[in-house]
Each structure stands twice: as C-alpha cells, then as structure tokens.
C-alpha cells in the first residue's frame, strides 16, 4: 500500500492529510493568515510522527496549486518540489477545482479576493464577482473546510500514484496584486575594478 502526504497552503491555513492503507488516516488544518512558510514543515513532520512514519516512508506527495493566495501557493509548491526531489518521489499538483470536485455542489468555485470567486464554467475557469452570480440567481456552495481540502489532495494524489508527473506548478488565474519593484538594480562591478 502506498503512503501519500497531501498538503495545502493556498488559503488562510496550513493543512495536511496522510493517506495510508487505502484511505486518509488523518487530516489536520490550522487557520492562519500568515506564517505558513514557518509552520508547514513542522505540521507535516508532526503528522508523520503521530503515525510512526518518517519522510523516507512516503511514496508520493500531493500539493494544492491554486487558485488562491499567491504567496501561499508558492510556499506549498516549493515545499512539494523540494521534498519530491530530495525523497525521489512523485509530487502531484492538485487544483482547487479538483479538490472541490467531490466536496462541493455545483457550480465548482474557489474563493477569490474582493468579493469574487473563481468558477469552473463549460469553457474553463473564470473570475466572477459574487454580485454577478447572485444577479444570475446562482447560489454559491459553502467552501469546504481546509482539512477536507487536504484530504481531497491526498486522495487525488493517491489515485495518480505511481504515475510520473511533472513538478507541480502554481495554477494562477489572475496576475499577482504585487507589482515588480521600480528601483534600478545595483550595478555589479567586475572583480578587477579599482
């Protein structure tokens, strides 16, 4: 039986789930608006330790790739890529729509900033305001709990194992709110400069 660790930092949480013996054996989540980078590895280590497992016992990883919080997505994806490389196991990127497929009524939607949602439509995902959906008479389903999202990631990744996979990559549907700096970069002088 495969052992798969799934995790997600794409929202205001740090969540993880462990798949072993054909099912998710535990899922945990901690609500946080900041600090996912500092907490993620400890949370994963604690989850493994509670089941007498170590990093080398893992057969695969699953990670939430978004859409969601720009920085949070990069934290999770970077951790998954680093662990996969170091452990020589596949890491599967799982989109927010794939996570919610079995957890949410239709339409499939992922919360977005500024009173908007990402909605999966027939022609692909779209960013739509809540007001637009309500004007159309669409009732939005409640978003699943972060632990349930982590559970879905681990289950999805376990279903893909042992297939090979490209390294997970962020799944962004809009540009980041932050803009590149306008400062002129420093000039690097040659080593033989006076």
C-alpha positions as CSV (number, residue, x, y, z in Angstrom):
1,X,0.0,0.0,0.0
2,X,1.2,3.5,-0.8
3,X,1.8,6.3,1.7
4,X,0.9,9.7,0.4
5,X,1.2,13.1,2.1
6,X,-1.1,15.9,0.8
7,X,-0.9,19.5,1.9
8,X,-2.2,22.9,1.1
9,X,-1.2,26.5,1.9
10,X,-3.2,28.2,-0.8
11,X,-5.6,30.0,1.6
12,X,-5.5,31.4,5.1
13,X,-4.5,28.0,6.5
14,X,-1.8,25.3,6.7
15,X,-3.5,21.9,6.1
16,X,-2.2,18.4,5.6
17,X,-3.6,14.8,5.2
18,X,-2.0,11.4,5.3
19,X,-3.1,8.6,3.0
20,X,-2.1,5.1,4.0
21,X,-3.6,1.6,3.6
22,X,-6.1,2.8,1.0
23,X,-7.7,5.7,2.9
24,X,-6.9,9.1,4.5
25,X,-5.9,8.2,8.1
26,X,-5.7,11.8,9.4
27,X,-6.3,15.3,8.2
28,X,-5.3,18.5,10.1
29,X,-5.6,22.2,9.5
30,X,-4.5,25.3,11.3
31,X,-6.1,28.6,10.4
32,X,-3.5,31.4,9.8
33,X,-3.3,34.4,7.6
34,X,0.5,34.5,7.8
35,X,3.2,32.1,8.8
36,X,2.6,29.1,6.5
37,X,6.2,29.0,5.4
38,X,7.4,28.7,9.1
39,X,4.7,26.2,10.1
40,X,4.3,23.8,7.1
41,X,7.3,21.5,7.6
42,X,6.7,21.2,11.3
43,X,3.0,20.4,10.7
44,X,4.0,17.7,8.2
45,X,6.6,16.2,10.5
46,X,4.2,16.1,13.4
47,X,1.5,14.3,11.2
48,X,4.0,11.7,10.1
49,X,5.3,11.2,13.6
50,X,1.8,10.5,15.0
51,X,1.7,7.5,12.6
52,X,5.2,6.3,13.3
53,X,6.3,7.4,9.8
54,X,9.3,9.3,8.5
55,X,10.0,11.2,5.3
56,X,11.5,8.1,3.7
57,X,8.3,6.2,4.2
58,X,6.5,8.4,1.7
59,X,5.7,7.1,-1.8
60,X,4.2,10.3,-3.2
61,X,3.2,13.8,-2.4
62,X,0.2,15.9,-3.3
63,X,0.0,19.7,-3.1
64,X,-2.7,22.4,-3.6
65,X,-1.6,24.5,-6.5
66,X,-4.4,27.1,-6.5
67,X,-6.0,29.3,-7.5
68,X,-5.6,31.1,-4.2
69,X,-3.2,33.2,-2.3
70,X,-0.2,34.0,-4.5
71,X,2.4,33.6,-1.7
72,X,0.7,30.7,-0.1
73,X,0.6,28.7,-3.3
74,X,4.3,29.3,-3.9
75,X,5.1,28.1,-0.3
76,X,3.3,24.8,-0.9
77,X,4.6,24.2,-4.4
78,X,8.2,25.0,-3.4
79,X,7.9,22.6,-0.4
80,X,6.5,19.8,-2.6
81,X,9.1,20.3,-5.3
82,X,11.9,20.3,-2.8
83,X,10.6,17.2,-0.9
84,X,10.0,15.3,-4.1
85,X,13.5,16.0,-5.3
86,X,15.1,15.1,-2.0
87,X,13.0,11.9,-1.5
88,X,12.9,10.9,-5.1
89,X,9.1,10.5,-5.1
90,X,6.5,12.0,-7.4
91,X,4.6,15.2,-6.4
92,X,1.2,15.8,-7.9
93,X,-0.2,19.3,-8.2
94,X,-4.0,19.3,-7.4
95,X,-6.0,22.4,-8.4
96,X,-8.6,23.9,-6.2
97,X,-11.3,22.7,-8.6
98,X,-10.0,19.1,-8.4
99,X,-10.0,19.4,-4.6
100,X,-13.6,20.5,-4.5
101,X,-15.0,18.1,-7.2
102,X,-16.4,15.6,-4.7
103,X,-16.8,18.1,-1.8
104,X,-18.9,20.8,-3.2
105,X,-22.2,21.2,-5.0
106,X,-22.2,22.9,-8.4
107,X,-21.0,25.3,-9.5
108,X,-17.4,24.4,-8.6
109,X,-16.0,27.5,-7.2
110,X,-12.9,28.7,-5.3
111,X,-12.9,31.9,-3.2
112,X,-11.1,34.8,-4.6
113,X,-10.2,38.3,-3.3
114,X,-12.5,41.3,-3.5
115,X,-15.9,39.6,-3.2
116,X,-15.2,37.4,-6.2
117,X,-14.9,33.7,-6.9
118,X,-13.2,31.5,-9.5
119,X,-15.9,29.5,-11.1
120,X,-15.4,26.5,-13.4
121,X,-17.6,27.0,-16.4
122,X,-18.1,24.9,-19.6
123,X,-15.3,26.7,-21.4
124,X,-12.9,26.8,-18.4
125,X,-12.4,28.8,-15.2
126,X,-13.5,32.4,-14.9
127,X,-13.2,35.1,-12.2
128,X,-16.7,36.3,-11.4
129,X,-18.0,38.7,-8.7
130,X,-20.4,37.3,-6.2
131,X,-22.8,40.0,-7.1
132,X,-22.9,38.8,-10.8
133,X,-23.6,35.3,-9.7
134,X,-26.4,36.3,-7.3
135,X,-27.9,38.5,-10.1
136,X,-28.0,35.4,-12.3
137,X,-29.7,33.5,-9.5
138,X,-26.7,31.3,-8.8
139,X,-26.4,30.0,-5.3
140,X,-22.8,29.5,-4.2
141,X,-22.0,26.4,-2.3
142,X,-20.1,26.7,1.0
143,X,-16.4,26.3,0.7
144,X,-15.1,23.0,2.3
145,X,-13.0,23.1,5.4
146,X,-9.3,23.3,4.9
147,X,-8.8,19.8,6.4
148,X,-11.2,18.4,3.9
149,X,-9.3,20.1,1.1
150,X,-6.1,18.5,2.3
151,X,-7.9,15.1,2.5
152,X,-9.0,15.6,-1.2
153,X,-5.5,16.4,-2.2
154,X,-4.0,13.3,-0.6
155,X,-6.8,11.1,-2.1
156,X,-6.3,12.6,-5.6
157,X,-2.6,12.1,-5.4
158,X,-3.0,8.5,-4.2
159,X,-5.2,7.9,-7.2
160,X,-2.5,9.1,-9.5
161,X,0.4,7.2,-7.9
162,X,2.6,5.6,-9.3
163,X,2.3,7.6,-12.5
164,X,5.2,10.0,-13.2
165,X,4.3,13.7,-13.0
166,X,5.9,17.0,-14.0
167,X,7.0,19.1,-11.0
168,X,3.9,20.9,-9.6
169,X,3.5,24.5,-10.7
170,X,1.3,27.3,-9.4
171,X,-2.2,27.5,-11.0
172,X,-2.8,31.2,-11.2
173,X,-5.9,32.6,-12.9
174,X,-5.0,36.3,-12.5
175,X,-1.8,38.3,-12.0
176,X,-0.4,39.0,-8.6
177,X,-1.5,42.1,-6.7
178,X,2.1,43.0,-6.1
179,X,4.0,44.8,-8.8
180,X,7.7,44.4,-9.6
181,X,9.9,47.0,-7.9
182,X,10.7,50.1,-9.7
183,X,14.2,50.6,-8.2
184,X,17.1,50.3,-10.5
185,X,19.1,47.2,-9.7
186,X,22.6,47.7,-8.3
187,X,25.5,47.5,-10.8
188,X,27.8,44.6,-10.2
189,X,31.4,45.7,-10.7
190,X,33.9,43.3,-12.2
191,X,36.3,41.7,-9.7
192,X,39.3,43.6,-11.2
193,X,37.6,47.0,-10.8
194,X,39.6,49.5,-8.6
